[in-house]
Amino acid sequence: MAEERGPLPTPEELRYSDAIDELRQILQGIENEEIDLDELSAHVERAALLIRTCRDRIQHTEMRVRRVLEDLSGEE
């Protein structure tokens, strides 16, 4: 999994589904021992960043949905 690509997009630039896909790829590379030991910590750090980003997006979306539902129930 030591392929050279351009710079990785920041988590803010990724859609939620793309972040999940990247996490799956990292996990698969670790499980299949495709990631070189020298690159392992960088992949784990990237995975941690993606997990935090996804968790933040879920929390933000939950808050927005709650607000919408509260607004709807207030209209009754």
N, C-alpha and C positions, 0 to 999 in steps of 0.2 A: 504494500500500500504506500510505497514511497514514490508515488507519481508526482511530478512537478506540475503544479497548476499556478494560476495567477493568485493574487492575494485573496484570502477568504473574505467573503462578505461579512460585515459586522452583523451581530444579531438583530440590530434595528433594521437592517436592509433585507432580512429574510422574512418570508411569510412563515406563519406558525408551522404549516405543513412541511415547508422546506427545512425548517430547523429540526423537526421530528425525523425527517428522512436522513438528515446529516447525522443525527444522534444514532439512528439505526445502523448507518454505515460504519460509524466509529465502533459501536458495540460489536458488530459483525467482524470487523477487522481485528478487534481484540480477542474475541472468542475463537476465531480461526487462526490466530497467531500470525496474521498477515502484517501486523504493525511491528516494525523494527523496535527493539528495546530503546534505541537512541531517540526515537520519535514518540515513544509511549507517553511520556509526561506531557508533551505538547497536545496530544490527542485527548488526554484526560482533562487537561485544563480547558480545551475547547469544548468538550462535552459538558463540563461544569458550567461554563458560561452559557451554553445553549439551554441547559436545564433551568438555570436561573431566569433566563429570558422567557422561556415558555411558561414557567410558573408565574412570572410577573404579568404576562399577557392574559393568562387564565384569570388571575385575580382582578385585573382591570376589566376584563369582559364581564365577569360576574357582577362587579359593581355597576357597570352600565346597564346590564339586564335588570338588576334590582331596581335601579332608578326608573327605568321604563315601566316596570311592573307597578311600582309605587305610584307613578304618574297615572297609569291606567286605572288603578283602584281608587284614586282620588277623584276621578271623573265620574264615578257612579253616583 
